[in-house]
C-alpha cells in the first residue's frame, strides 16, 4: 500500500531512508564501540542452553507473563513489532520502486488482513500500557518523558497506517484495498470527503506513517527502547556458568585495579545489561533492601551504569532530565551510585530472578564493592573486625581457631586429621556458624545424630576446617577470599574428599560453584537433599505418627535461587508426616531474611530490618514452627522473633532439628547424650 509518487517523491523517500539509517548506524556504532571497550569476558559455549533460553524468554516472553495483564500486552507489542516490520519493508520498497510486492506475501489477502488485526491489537496494548502508567501507577515503575514519546510515536504511526488504508479504500475502491479490514471499516465514512479529499488524506497519512517510522529509527538508540535490539542479545549472552559463581580476579597479586570504579572497567556484557534494561522495575519490586527503605534500588544501579556509559560515548539520552547533569567526569561510585546503595545489598539474587531480560545485577554490585574495599579502603566499620578475624582465625566472629571443633565434644565423631587411617564416605562441612554460634551448634549436633542414626560413615575436619570465604567475597574482599579458598581446597584435596554435606547453603554454594576456580571439584549437597534421600531410601527411620504442627518453610536465597533446591526441604517436612504451609512469597519468589552478602555481619541502620519484613510473611501463615535450612536465616529470624516479642507465636527450627527430634531412641546411639 503506497501512493503513486513521482521521481521527486521517490528521491525524497530514498534520502529520508538513507538519512535515518545513517543516523541509526552512527549512534549504534558509537554505543557498540564503548561497549566493546569494556573488559573482556567469555560468553561462548553451551549453545543449546542459550537457544532454549532465547526461545522461552525472548520469543515466548515467559518472564513477562509473571504479571499476566501487562505480560499479554507486551507479548502483543513484541510480536506486533516483529510482524509489522515485514509490512514496513513492503511499504518502503513499494514507495521506492512503485508497484513492488514482496514475493508470496506482499499482496496476499491474509497478509493484508493480518496486518490490520495486529496493528489494532498493538494499539489496544499501547493504550493499556498508557493507562497503567497514568492510573494504576505501580510504585516500582517510573515514567520518563522518553516512555511517552515512544508510546505516542508507535501508536501514532499505527493509527496513521490504518487511516491511510481507510482513505485508500475510499479513494480507489476495490483496487486491492477491500482486503484491508481498516479499509472496510473506514472506507465508507471517509468516502464522504469525495475522491480528491480521500486521495489527499491517503497521501498525507501515508507520509505521516513513513516519517514516524523513520523518526523512531533515529530515536531508538537515544532511548531506553534501544532494548528492543539489545535485550534479545542480552538474554542470549547471559552466563551459563553456575548462578552462584562470581567472577574471579585472575592473577590478583599482579592486578593493577580491583573491581569496578568507573564504567569502562565493567565487562562488555555488563554494559550490554545497561543497554537492555527496560526500566520495568520488577527487580526493584523484588528487592528486600528496597522494600525495607534502604537506599538500594537495583533498577537505578543498572540505569546509572547506562547513563554513565552514554556519557562516556558522548551520547545524550533524550526525554530524560537526569542526563543534563551527567558528564564523562561524573564519578560512578560516590557520584551516580552512593556507597550505602552498594552496602545495602544482600546478594539474594531476587533482582536477577525477576528480570525479564536477563540482567545480572549482583556481580556488578560485588565488583563495585571490590573497588571500595581493595582500592578505596572504604567500607562499613564493622567489616574491619570481620576481615581481621577471617585473616587471623578463619572465622568472622573473632573467636580462636583452635576452638572450632569444641561443639563436637562428647559425640565421638571422626576428625580426619586425628584419624587418618579411618577413611570416611562423606565429609560433614560444619561452617563457621555451626562451629561457633551457640544457636547453630544445636543444628550441628542434631545433624550429626541424624547421620549416625542412618549409619553414614562421615567425619569432620575439626580445626583444619576454615571459613569458605563467602562473607569476604560477597563483601568485596576478593584477595582475602582467594587466600581462604586456596587453603581449604588444599586441605580437602589432601584428605581425598569426594562428597561433602553441609547445613549451610552459603558454604555449599562456595565449595560447589566457586572452588572449581581453584581446582577444587567436589560433590556438595545440602543437608536437606541428603536427609530427603535417606528418608526415601529407608536408611533413616523415624518414630511413627504424624507431626501435627503447622509448619512453614523459608527458602534460603543461596539454596533456592542460587542452586535451585526447592523440593528437598519440603520432602523432609513431608517425611515427618506434615505438610508445608507456603508463605505468599516462596520458592524462587521468597523474600530474603537479610543475612546474605555479609549483611548478617553488618549493622542494619537504615529503614525496617529485612528479617522483620520476612517475619511478617511467616506470621501471616499462622504457623507456629518456621522450618529453616540456613544458619544465616536462623540467626536473622531468632533476632527478629526476639526483638519483636513473637517468641510465643513462632519458633525457628532447622530441618535437622525437626528430624532429630523424631529419631527412635534406640537409633540415637552414642550421641544420645546430646
C-alpha positions as CSV (number, residue, x, y, z in Angstrom):
1,X,0.0,0.0,0.0
2,X,1.8,3.1,-1.2
3,X,0.6,6.1,-3.2
4,X,1.8,6.6,-6.8
5,X,4.6,9.0,-6.3
6,X,6.8,10.8,-8.9
7,X,10.5,10.7,-9.2
8,X,10.9,13.6,-6.8
9,X,8.9,11.8,-4.1
10,X,10.9,8.6,-4.6
11,X,14.2,10.5,-4.3
12,X,12.9,12.3,-1.1
13,X,11.8,8.9,0.3
14,X,15.2,7.4,-0.6
15,X,17.0,10.4,1.0
16,X,15.0,10.0,4.2
17,X,15.6,6.3,4.5
18,X,19.3,6.8,3.9
19,X,19.5,9.6,6.4
20,X,17.6,7.7,9.1
21,X,19.6,4.6,8.5
22,X,22.8,6.6,8.7
23,X,21.9,8.3,12.0
24,X,20.8,5.0,13.5
25,X,24.1,3.3,12.3
26,X,26.3,6.1,13.6
27,X,24.6,6.3,17.0
28,X,24.5,2.5,17.4
29,X,28.2,2.1,16.3
30,X,29.2,4.7,18.9
31,X,27.4,2.7,21.7
32,X,28.9,-0.5,20.3
33,X,32.4,0.8,20.4
34,X,32.1,2.0,24.0
35,X,30.6,-1.4,25.0
36,X,33.4,-3.4,23.4
37,X,35.9,-1.2,25.1
38,X,34.8,-2.8,28.3
39,X,36.7,-5.6,30.0
40,X,36.7,-8.9,28.1
41,X,34.5,-11.8,29.2
42,X,33.8,-15.1,27.6
43,X,30.2,-15.7,26.8
44,X,30.5,-18.6,24.4
45,X,29.7,-22.3,24.6
46,X,26.6,-24.2,25.8
47,X,24.7,-23.0,22.7
48,X,21.8,-25.4,23.5
49,X,21.1,-23.7,26.8
50,X,21.4,-20.3,25.2
51,X,19.0,-21.1,22.4
52,X,16.4,-22.6,24.8
53,X,16.6,-19.5,27.0
54,X,16.2,-17.3,23.9
55,X,13.2,-19.3,22.8
56,X,11.4,-19.1,26.1
57,X,12.4,-15.6,27.4
58,X,12.5,-13.7,24.1
59,X,10.2,-15.4,21.7
60,X,7.9,-16.8,24.4
61,X,8.2,-13.7,26.7
62,X,8.0,-16.2,29.6
63,X,9.1,-13.8,32.3
64,X,6.7,-11.1,31.3
65,X,3.7,-13.4,31.9
66,X,4.5,-13.5,35.6
67,X,2.4,-10.3,35.6
68,X,-0.4,-11.6,33.3
69,X,-2.1,-8.3,32.1
70,X,1.0,-6.4,31.1
71,X,2.5,-9.7,30.0
72,X,-0.2,-10.2,27.4
73,X,0.1,-6.5,26.3
74,X,3.9,-6.8,26.0
75,X,3.6,-10.1,24.1
76,X,1.3,-8.5,21.6
77,X,3.6,-5.4,21.2
78,X,6.7,-7.5,20.8
79,X,5.3,-9.8,18.2
80,X,3.4,-7.0,16.6
81,X,6.7,-5.1,16.2
82,X,8.3,-8.2,14.6
83,X,5.5,-8.9,12.2
84,X,4.7,-5.3,11.3
85,X,8.4,-4.8,10.4
86,X,7.7,-7.0,7.4
87,X,4.8,-4.7,6.4
88,X,7.1,-1.7,6.8
89,X,9.6,-3.2,4.4
90,X,6.8,-3.8,1.9
91,X,5.6,-0.2,2.2
92,X,9.0,1.3,1.8
93,X,10.0,-0.8,-1.2
94,X,6.7,-0.2,-2.8
95,X,7.1,3.6,-2.3
96,X,10.6,3.5,-3.7
97,X,10.0,1.1,-6.6
98,X,6.4,1.6,-7.4
99,X,4.2,-1.4,-7.6
100,X,6.8,-3.6,-5.9
101,X,5.5,-6.5,-3.9
102,X,7.3,-8.9,-1.6
103,X,7.1,-12.5,-3.0
104,X,4.2,-14.6,-1.7
105,X,3.0,-12.2,0.9
106,X,3.2,-8.6,-0.4
107,X,-0.4,-8.5,-1.8
108,X,-1.7,-11.7,-0.2
109,X,-5.1,-11.2,1.2
110,X,-4.3,-12.9,4.5
111,X,-1.2,-10.7,4.9
112,X,-3.2,-7.5,4.4
113,X,-5.9,-8.6,6.8
114,X,-3.4,-9.9,9.4
115,X,-1.5,-6.6,9.4
116,X,-4.7,-4.7,10.3
117,X,-5.6,-7.1,13.1
118,X,-2.1,-6.9,14.5
119,X,-1.9,-3.2,14.3
120,X,-5.3,-2.9,16.1
121,X,-4.1,-5.3,18.9
122,X,-0.9,-3.4,19.3
123,X,-2.8,-0.1,19.6
124,X,-5.0,-1.6,22.3
125,X,-1.9,-2.9,24.1
126,X,-0.3,0.6,23.9
127,X,-3.5,2.1,25.4
128,X,-3.4,-0.3,28.3
129,X,0.3,0.5,28.9
130,X,-0.5,4.2,29.0
131,X,-3.5,3.5,31.3
132,X,-1.2,1.5,33.6
133,X,1.3,4.4,33.8
134,X,-1.4,7.0,34.3
135,X,-3.9,5.3,36.6
136,X,-2.5,2.1,38.0
137,X,0.9,3.6,38.6
138,X,2.9,0.6,40.0
139,X,5.2,2.1,42.6
140,X,8.3,0.5,41.0
141,X,7.5,1.8,37.5
142,X,8.9,5.3,36.9
143,X,7.7,7.1,33.9
144,X,10.1,9.4,32.0
145,X,9.1,11.6,29.0
146,X,11.1,9.1,27.0
147,X,8.4,6.5,27.6
148,X,5.6,8.8,26.4
149,X,7.5,9.7,23.3
150,X,7.8,6.0,22.3
151,X,4.2,5.1,23.2
152,X,2.9,8.1,21.4
153,X,5.1,7.6,18.3
154,X,4.3,3.9,17.9
155,X,0.6,4.4,18.5
156,X,0.5,7.4,16.1
157,X,2.3,5.6,13.2
158,X,0.0,2.5,13.5
159,X,-3.0,4.8,13.6
160,X,-1.7,6.6,10.5
161,X,-1.2,3.3,8.8
162,X,-4.9,2.3,9.4
163,X,-6.2,5.7,8.4
164,X,-4.1,5.6,5.2
165,X,-5.7,2.2,4.4
166,X,-9.2,3.7,5.1
167,X,-8.5,6.7,2.8
168,X,-7.1,4.3,0.2
169,X,-10.3,2.3,0.2
170,X,-12.3,5.4,-0.1
171,X,-10.2,6.8,-3.0
172,X,-9.6,3.6,-5.0
173,X,-12.5,1.3,-4.2
174,X,-11.8,-2.3,-4.9
175,X,-8.3,-2.0,-6.2
176,X,-6.8,-4.3,-3.6
177,X,-7.8,-2.3,-0.6
178,X,-11.0,-4.2,0.1
179,X,-9.0,-6.9,1.9
180,X,-7.9,-4.3,4.4
181,X,-10.1,-4.5,7.4
182,X,-9.3,-0.9,8.2
183,X,-10.3,-0.1,4.6
184,X,-13.6,-2.0,5.0
185,X,-14.4,-0.2,8.3
186,X,-13.3,3.3,7.4
187,X,-13.6,3.5,3.6
188,X,-17.3,4.1,3.5
189,X,-17.4,7.0,6.0
190,X,-14.2,8.6,4.6
191,X,-15.7,8.4,1.0
192,X,-17.9,11.3,2.1
193,X,-14.9,13.5,1.6
194,X,-15.0,12.9,-2.1
195,X,-12.4,11.4,-4.4
196,X,-10.0,14.3,-4.1
197,X,-10.3,14.6,-0.3
198,X,-9.8,10.8,0.0
199,X,-6.7,10.9,-2.2
200,X,-5.2,13.8,-0.3
201,X,-5.9,12.1,3.0
202,X,-4.4,8.9,1.8
203,X,-1.1,10.5,0.6
204,X,-0.9,12.6,3.8
205,X,-1.3,9.7,6.2
206,X,1.0,7.5,4.2
207,X,3.7,10.1,4.6
208,X,2.9,10.6,8.3
209,X,3.2,6.9,8.8
210,X,6.6,6.7,6.9
211,X,8.0,9.8,8.7
212,X,7.0,8.4,12.1
213,X,8.7,5.1,11.4
214,X,11.9,6.8,10.3
215,X,11.8,9.1,13.2
216,X,11.6,6.1,15.6
217,X,14.5,4.5,13.8
218,X,16.7,7.6,14.6
219,X,15.3,8.0,18.1
220,X,15.7,4.4,19.4
221,X,19.5,4.5,20.1
222,X,18.9,7.6,22.2
223,X,16.2,6.0,24.3
224,X,15.7,3.2,26.8
225,X,13.8,1.5,23.9
226,X,17.1,0.5,22.5
227,X,16.3,-2.6,24.5
228,X,14.2,-3.8,21.5
229,X,17.5,-4.6,19.8
230,X,19.8,-5.3,22.8
231,X,17.6,-7.3,25.1
232,X,17.4,-10.4,22.8
233,X,21.2,-10.3,22.6
234,X,21.4,-9.9,26.4
235,X,19.3,-13.0,27.0
236,X,21.4,-15.0,24.6
237,X,24.7,-13.9,26.2
238,X,23.6,-14.4,29.8
239,X,26.1,-16.5,31.7
240,X,25.6,-20.3,31.5
241,X,28.0,-20.8,34.4
242,X,26.5,-21.8,37.8
243,X,24.3,-19.0,39.1
244,X,26.2,-18.9,42.4
245,X,29.6,-18.3,40.8
246,X,31.1,-14.8,41.0
247,X,33.9,-14.0,38.5
248,X,37.4,-14.4,39.8
249,X,40.1,-11.8,39.7
250,X,42.8,-13.6,37.9
251,X,46.4,-13.1,39.0
252,X,45.2,-10.9,41.8
253,X,48.8,-10.4,43.1
254,X,49.6,-8.6,39.8
255,X,46.3,-6.8,39.2
256,X,46.5,-3.0,38.6
257,X,42.9,-2.4,39.5
258,X,40.4,-4.2,41.7
259,X,36.8,-4.3,40.9
260,X,35.0,-1.5,39.1
261,X,35.3,2.2,40.0
262,X,34.3,3.6,36.6
263,X,32.1,2.3,33.9
264,X,34.9,1.4,31.5
265,X,36.1,-1.2,33.9
266,X,32.8,-3.2,33.6
267,X,32.8,-6.1,31.1
268,X,31.2,-5.6,27.7
269,X,28.3,-7.8,29.0
270,X,27.8,-5.6,32.0
271,X,27.5,-2.6,29.6
272,X,25.1,-4.6,27.4
273,X,23.0,-5.2,30.5
274,X,22.6,-1.4,30.8
275,X,21.5,-1.1,27.2
276,X,19.0,-3.9,27.6
277,X,17.2,-2.5,30.7
278,X,13.5,-1.9,30.1
279,X,13.1,0.0,33.3
280,X,10.1,-2.1,34.2
281,X,11.1,-2.1,37.9
282,X,10.5,-5.8,38.5
283,X,13.9,-6.1,40.1
284,X,13.1,-3.1,42.4
285,X,9.8,-4.7,43.4
286,X,11.6,-7.9,44.4
287,X,14.5,-6.3,46.3
288,X,14.3,-6.8,50.1
289,X,16.5,-3.8,50.6
290,X,14.2,-1.5,48.6
291,X,11.1,-2.9,50.4
292,X,12.5,-2.0,53.8
293,X,13.5,1.6,53.0
294,X,17.2,1.1,52.1
295,X,18.8,3.4,49.5
296,X,19.4,0.4,47.2
297,X,17.3,0.3,44.0
298,X,18.5,-2.4,41.6
299,X,16.9,-0.7,38.6
300,X,18.7,2.6,39.5
301,X,22.0,0.7,39.7
302,X,21.6,-0.5,36.1
303,X,20.2,2.7,34.8
304,X,23.1,4.6,36.4
305,X,25.6,2.4,34.6
306,X,23.8,3.0,31.3
307,X,23.7,6.8,31.8
308,X,27.4,6.7,32.6
309,X,28.1,4.6,29.5
310,X,26.2,7.0,27.3
311,X,28.1,10.0,28.8
312,X,31.4,8.2,28.0
313,X,30.2,7.7,24.5
314,X,29.3,11.3,24.1
315,X,25.6,10.4,23.5
316,X,22.8,12.1,25.4
317,X,19.7,10.1,26.1
318,X,16.6,12.1,25.1
319,X,13.5,12.6,27.2
320,X,15.4,12.3,30.5
321,X,16.1,15.2,32.8
322,X,18.8,13.5,34.8
323,X,21.2,13.3,31.8
324,X,21.8,17.0,31.9
325,X,24.0,16.8,35.0
326,X,26.0,13.7,33.8
327,X,29.3,14.2,32.1
328,X,32.2,11.8,31.3
329,X,33.9,13.1,34.5
330,X,30.9,12.3,36.8
331,X,32.1,9.5,39.2
332,X,30.3,6.2,39.1
333,X,30.7,5.4,42.8
334,X,30.2,8.4,45.1
335,X,28.6,10.3,42.2
336,X,25.8,8.4,40.4
337,X,25.9,5.5,42.9
338,X,26.2,6.0,46.6
339,X,28.2,3.8,49.0
340,X,25.1,3.0,51.0
341,X,23.3,1.7,47.9
342,X,26.1,-0.9,47.4
343,X,26.3,-2.0,51.1
344,X,22.6,-2.4,51.4
345,X,22.6,-5.4,49.0
346,X,22.2,-8.9,50.4
347,X,23.2,-10.6,47.1
348,X,19.9,-12.5,47.4
349,X,19.6,-12.5,43.6
350,X,15.9,-11.7,43.7
351,X,16.6,-8.9,41.2
352,X,18.2,-11.3,38.7
353,X,15.3,-13.8,39.1
354,X,12.7,-11.1,38.4
355,X,14.4,-9.5,35.4
356,X,12.7,-10.4,32.1
357,X,15.7,-9.5,30.0
358,X,18.4,-11.5,32.0
359,X,20.3,-8.6,33.6
360,X,22.9,-9.7,36.1
361,X,22.8,-7.1,38.9
362,X,24.7,-8.9,41.7
363,X,28.1,-9.3,40.1
364,X,28.1,-5.6,39.3
365,X,27.4,-4.7,42.9
366,X,30.1,-7.0,44.1
367,X,32.6,-5.6,41.6
368,X,31.9,-2.1,42.9
369,X,32.3,-3.4,46.5
370,X,35.7,-4.8,45.5
371,X,36.7,-1.4,44.3
372,X,35.6,0.2,47.6
373,X,37.4,-2.4,49.7
374,X,40.6,-3.1,47.8
375,X,41.3,0.3,46.2
376,X,39.4,2.9,48.3
377,X,39.6,1.1,51.7
378,X,36.0,2.4,52.2
379,X,33.6,0.0,53.9
380,X,31.3,-0.3,56.9
381,X,33.4,-0.1,60.1
382,X,32.2,-3.5,61.5
383,X,33.8,-5.2,58.5
384,X,37.2,-4.3,59.8
385,X,36.8,-6.8,62.6
386,X,35.3,-9.4,60.3
387,X,38.2,-9.2,57.8
388,X,40.8,-9.2,60.5
389,X,39.2,-12.3,62.2
390,X,38.9,-14.1,58.9
391,X,42.6,-13.5,58.2
392,X,43.8,-14.5,61.7
393,X,41.3,-17.1,62.8
394,X,39.4,-18.2,59.6
395,X,36.1,-17.2,61.1
396,X,34.2,-13.9,61.1
397,X,33.5,-13.8,64.8
398,X,36.8,-13.1,66.4
399,X,36.9,-16.5,68.1
400,X,40.1,-18.6,68.4
401,X,40.5,-21.1,65.5
402,X,41.6,-23.9,67.9
403,X,38.1,-23.9,69.4
404,X,36.4,-24.7,66.1
405,X,35.7,-28.4,67.0
406,X,34.6,-27.8,70.6
407,X,31.0,-28.2,69.5
408,X,31.6,-31.9,68.8
409,X,33.0,-32.8,72.2
410,X,31.4,-36.0,73.6
411,X,29.9,-37.0,70.2
412,X,32.7,-39.4,69.3
413,X,32.9,-38.0,65.7
414,X,35.6,-38.9,63.3
415,X,38.0,-36.0,62.8
416,X,40.0,-36.6,59.7
417,X,43.3,-35.1,61.0
418,X,43.1,-37.2,64.2
419,X,42.2,-40.5,62.5
420,X,44.0,-40.5,59.1
421,X,43.7,-44.3,58.8
422,X,39.9,-44.2,59.1
423,X,38.6,-43.1,55.7
424,X,35.1,-41.7,55.5
425,X,32.5,-41.7,52.8
426,X,31.1,-38.3,53.5
427,X,32.7,-35.1,54.9
428,X,30.3,-33.0,57.1
429,X,31.3,-29.4,56.4
430,X,30.1,-27.6,59.6
431,X,30.8,-24.0,58.7
432,X,31.5,-21.1,61.0
433,X,28.0,-20.7,62.4
434,X,27.6,-24.4,63.1
435,X,31.0,-24.4,64.8
436,X,30.9,-21.2,66.8
437,X,27.4,-19.8,67.1
438,X,25.6,-21.2,70.1
439,X,22.2,-21.5,68.4
440,X,23.6,-23.2,65.3
441,X,25.8,-25.6,67.3
442,X,22.5,-27.2,68.2
443,X,21.9,-27.7,64.5
444,X,25.4,-29.2,64.0
445,X,24.8,-31.7,66.8
446,X,21.3,-32.6,65.6
447,X,22.6,-33.3,62.1
448,X,25.4,-35.4,63.5
449,X,22.8,-37.5,65.3
450,X,20.7,-37.9,62.1
451,X,23.7,-39.0,60.1
452,X,24.8,-41.5,62.7
453,X,21.2,-42.9,63.0
454,X,21.3,-43.5,59.3
455,X,24.6,-45.4,59.5
456,X,26.5,-42.8,57.4
457,X,30.3,-43.1,57.6
458,X,31.1,-39.4,58.0
459,X,33.7,-37.2,59.5
460,X,34.6,-33.6,60.0
461,X,37.8,-31.6,59.5
462,X,37.8,-30.1,63.0
463,X,40.3,-27.3,63.5
464,X,41.5,-27.8,59.9
465,X,38.2,-26.5,58.6
466,X,38.3,-22.8,57.7
467,X,35.7,-20.3,56.6
468,X,34.9,-20.9,53.0
469,X,35.4,-17.1,52.4
470,X,31.8,-16.4,51.3
471,X,31.5,-13.3,53.6
472,X,34.8,-11.9,52.4
473,X,34.0,-12.4,48.7
474,X,30.4,-11.0,48.9
475,X,31.7,-8.1,50.9
476,X,34.3,-7.3,48.1
477,X,37.5,-8.6,49.8
478,X,38.4,-10.9,46.9
479,X,42.0,-11.1,48.0
480,X,41.1,-12.5,51.4
481,X,38.6,-14.8,49.8
482,X,41.2,-16.3,47.5
483,X,43.6,-17.0,50.4
484,X,40.8,-18.8,52.3
485,X,39.6,-20.7,49.3
486,X,43.0,-21.9,48.3
487,X,43.8,-23.1,51.8
488,X,40.5,-25.1,52.0
489,X,40.9,-26.6,48.6
490,X,44.4,-27.8,49.5
491,X,43.1,-29.3,52.8
492,X,40.1,-31.1,51.1
493,X,42.3,-32.5,48.3
494,X,44.9,-33.6,50.9
495,X,42.3,-35.8,52.5
496,X,40.9,-37.1,49.2
497,X,37.5,-35.7,50.0
498,X,34.9,-36.6,47.3
499,X,31.5,-35.9,48.8
500,X,30.5,-33.1,51.2
501,X,27.3,-32.5,53.1
502,X,26.6,-29.2,54.8
503,X,23.8,-27.4,56.5
504,X,24.9,-24.0,55.2
505,X,23.8,-23.0,51.7
506,X,26.5,-20.4,51.6
507,X,29.2,-23.0,52.2
508,X,27.5,-25.3,49.8
509,X,27.4,-22.6,47.1
510,X,31.0,-21.6,47.6
511,X,32.5,-25.0,47.6
512,X,30.3,-26.4,44.8
513,X,30.2,-23.5,42.4
514,X,33.3,-21.4,43.2
515,X,36.0,-23.7,44.4
516,X,36.3,-25.2,40.9
517,X,38.0,-21.8,40.0
518,X,40.9,-23.1,42.2
519,X,40.9,-26.7,41.0
520,X,38.5,-27.9,43.8
521,X,35.9,-30.2,42.2
522,X,33.8,-31.8,44.9
523,X,30.3,-33.2,45.1
524,X,28.4,-31.0,47.5
525,X,24.9,-31.4,48.8
526,X,22.7,-29.5,51.2
527,X,21.7,-31.5,54.3
528,X,18.0,-31.2,53.2
529,X,18.9,-33.1,50.0
530,X,20.9,-35.7,51.9
531,X,18.2,-36.3,54.5
532,X,15.4,-36.4,51.9
533,X,17.3,-39.2,50.1
534,X,17.9,-41.1,53.3
535,X,14.2,-40.9,54.1
536,X,13.2,-42.1,50.6
537,X,15.7,-44.9,50.6
538,X,14.5,-46.1,54.0
539,X,18.0,-45.8,55.5
540,X,16.7,-43.2,58.0
541,X,13.8,-44.4,60.2
542,X,11.7,-42.1,62.3
543,X,9.1,-42.6,65.0
544,X,5.7,-43.3,63.6
545,X,2.8,-40.9,63.7
546,X,2.0,-37.5,62.1
547,X,3.6,-34.2,63.0
548,X,0.5,-32.1,63.7
549,X,2.4,-28.8,64.0
550,X,1.6,-26.1,61.4
551,X,5.0,-25.7,59.6
552,X,6.1,-23.2,57.1
553,X,9.5,-23.2,55.3
554,X,11.6,-20.3,54.4
555,X,13.6,-20.8,51.2
556,X,17.2,-19.6,51.8
557,X,18.4,-17.5,48.8
558,X,21.6,-19.4,48.4
559,X,19.8,-22.7,48.4
560,X,16.8,-21.8,46.2
561,X,17.6,-19.0,43.8
562,X,21.3,-19.8,43.7
563,X,21.1,-23.6,43.4
564,X,17.5,-24.4,42.5
565,X,16.9,-26.6,45.6
566,X,13.3,-26.2,46.4
567,X,11.7,-29.6,46.7
568,X,14.1,-31.4,49.1
569,X,13.4,-29.3,52.2
570,X,9.6,-29.8,51.6
571,X,10.2,-33.6,51.2
572,X,11.9,-33.6,54.6
573,X,8.9,-32.0,56.2
574,X,6.6,-34.4,54.4
575,X,8.7,-37.2,55.7
576,X,7.8,-36.1,59.2
577,X,4.1,-36.6,58.3
578,X,3.5,-32.9,58.0
579,X,2.8,-30.5,55.1
580,X,4.4,-27.2,54.4
581,X,2.1,-24.2,54.6
582,X,3.6,-21.9,52.0
583,X,4.2,-18.2,52.5
584,X,2.8,-15.9,49.9
585,X,6.3,-15.3,48.7
586,X,8.0,-18.7,48.5
587,X,10.4,-20.8,46.3
588,X,12.0,-18.5,43.7
589,X,9.9,-15.5,44.9
590,X,10.9,-16.0,48.6
591,X,11.9,-12.8,50.4
592,X,15.5,-12.7,51.8
593,X,16.0,-12.8,55.6
594,X,18.6,-10.1,55.2
595,X,21.7,-12.1,56.1
596,X,23.4,-12.7,52.8
597,X,26.1,-10.6,51.2
598,X,27.9,-10.3,54.6
599,X,24.9,-8.3,55.8
600,X,24.5,-10.7,58.8
601,X,27.8,-9.3,60.0
602,X,26.9,-5.6,59.5
603,X,24.6,-3.3,61.4
604,X,21.3,-2.5,59.7
605,X,20.9,1.2,60.4
606,X,18.6,2.3,57.7
607,X,14.9,1.5,57.4
608,X,13.0,-1.5,58.7
609,X,15.0,-4.6,59.3
610,X,14.8,-7.1,56.5
611,X,14.4,-10.0,58.9
612,X,11.4,-8.2,60.4
613,X,9.9,-7.8,57.0
614,X,10.3,-11.5,56.2
615,X,8.9,-12.4,59.7
616,X,5.7,-10.7,58.7
617,X,5.3,-13.3,55.9
618,X,5.9,-16.0,58.4
619,X,3.3,-14.7,60.9
620,X,0.8,-14.3,58.1
621,X,0.7,-18.1,57.7
622,X,-0.3,-18.6,61.3
623,X,2.2,-21.4,61.7
624,X,4.0,-21.9,65.0
625,X,7.0,-23.6,63.5
626,X,9.3,-22.0,61.0
627,X,11.5,-24.6,59.3
628,X,14.8,-23.3,58.2
629,X,17.8,-24.6,56.2
630,X,20.4,-22.0,56.7
631,X,22.4,-20.8,59.7
632,X,22.3,-17.2,58.5
633,X,18.5,-17.4,58.3
634,X,18.2,-19.0,61.7
635,X,20.3,-16.2,63.2
636,X,18.3,-13.4,61.5
637,X,15.0,-14.9,62.4
638,X,15.9,-15.6,66.0
639,X,16.8,-11.9,66.3
640,X,13.6,-10.8,64.6
641,X,11.4,-13.0,66.7
642,X,13.1,-11.9,70.0
643,X,13.1,-8.2,69.2
644,X,9.5,-8.1,68.1
645,X,8.2,-10.1,71.0
646,X,6.9,-13.0,68.9
647,X,8.6,-15.9,70.8
648,X,5.3,-17.4,71.9
649,X,3.8,-17.2,68.3
650,X,6.6,-18.9,66.3
651,X,9.8,-20.8,66.8
652,X,12.6,-21.4,64.3
653,X,13.9,-25.0,63.9
654,X,16.4,-26.3,61.4
655,X,15.3,-29.3,59.3
656,X,17.9,-31.4,61.0
657,X,16.5,-30.5,64.4
658,X,13.0,-31.4,63.3
659,X,14.2,-34.8,62.1
660,X,16.5,-35.5,65.1
661,X,13.5,-35.0,67.4
662,X,11.7,-37.9,65.7
663,X,14.6,-40.4,65.8
664,X,13.8,-43.6,67.6
665,X,15.6,-43.6,71.0
666,X,17.5,-46.8,70.1
667,X,18.8,-45.1,66.9
668,X,20.4,-42.2,68.8
669,X,23.4,-44.4,69.6
670,X,26.4,-42.9,71.2
671,X,25.0,-39.4,70.5
672,X,22.0,-39.8,72.8
673,X,23.8,-37.7,75.5
674,X,23.2,-34.7,73.3
